[in-house]
Amino acid sequence: MNAKTVLTYMFKTKSCFFKYLIGALLLIPVSLSNIFSPHNVYTQIIPFIKDIPSEYLQWIYWILFAAGMLLFLFVGGYNVKTLNTRIHKPDAELPEWTDFKSLFICTLKVIAIYLLSSVIIFLVFLILTIINVITVSIFSKAPINILVIISSSVSFIITSLLIAIIIPAAIMAFGTNLQISSFLNGKLILNIVKENKLKYLICVVSCTVLYVISLSISFLSMSKYFWVALIAPFVAYYINLAMIELMASVPRLDKKGYESQTAEE
């Protein structure tokens, strides 16, 4: 894992500025939606927006948000294609945005994985909450609503930790061959973590820090620094590309073993 490579590999691609610009521009609608959000109390001071009636603001927000999410998923398809490419070829250039068929297929797989992950995470959270409520009720006579709140909080913490530990490895497993089955391949996921413990730990911690930075910049657009919404997509996309290299570097050295493992499954 090379920090210099993580931070600079994207600029070694032919037409890197063009490819980077497309990715950043595709993130602008979801970023702008923060400015028009009904929850943004600073819309009253934003020029050209403060005079727009609230009902129109909501329509603009939802249109931008819907368009932004669709484009975000398309960027997600591009990201997993980049991940797959860089796992198998460390010096690979960024993929072309013009390969629409391939990107569309990757995007559909990303949507499937998002939905699948949401269902699994919800079920884990629900099961943990039920178990916690039953366990806590044995030792406490507190009202059921208090028990549910306490149990839900504990379940949320446990689920968040499981997401932070498992999901990155599952994405790496998916990145090895872009097969949805690999995202659920427990043996493959375990091998990636087991064979690269230190690299995986560094990757998870680094990606968490980068994600928090990206999220913090995004939240600034819902403050008096609303103009950050125009800069946030460019920062966020650069961080996305850096995170891709971080994740690709974990299974890269032993990819043959992972590929054979996947084939056996």
Sequence and secondary structure as in RCSB ss.txt:
>XXXX:A:sequence
MNAKTVLTYMFKTKSCFFKYLIGALLLIPVSLSNIFSPHNVYTQIIPFIKDIPSEYLQWIYWILFAAGMLLFLFV
GGYNVKTLNTRIHKPDAELPEWTDFKSLFICTLKVIAIYLLSSVIIFLVFLILTIINVITVSIFSKAPINILVII
SSSVSFIITSLLIAIIIPAAIMAFGTNLQISSFLNGKLILNIVKENKLKYLICVVSCTVLYVISLSISFLSMSKY
FWVALIAPFVAYYINLAMIELMASVPRLDKKGYESQTAEE
>XXXX:A:secstr
  HHHHHHGGGGSTTHHHHHHHHHHHTHHHHHHHHH TT GGGGTSTTTTTS HHHHHHHHHHHHHHHHHHHHHH
HHHHHHHHHHHHH TT     TT HHHHHHHHHHHHHHHHHHHHHHHHHHHHHHHHHHHHHHHH    HHHHHHH
HHHHHHHHHHHHHHHHHHHHHHHHHHH  HHHHT HHHHHHHHHHTHHHHHHHHHHHHHHHHHHHHHHHHTTTT 
GGGGGTHHHHHHHHHHHHHHHHHHTTSTTHHHHHHHHHH 
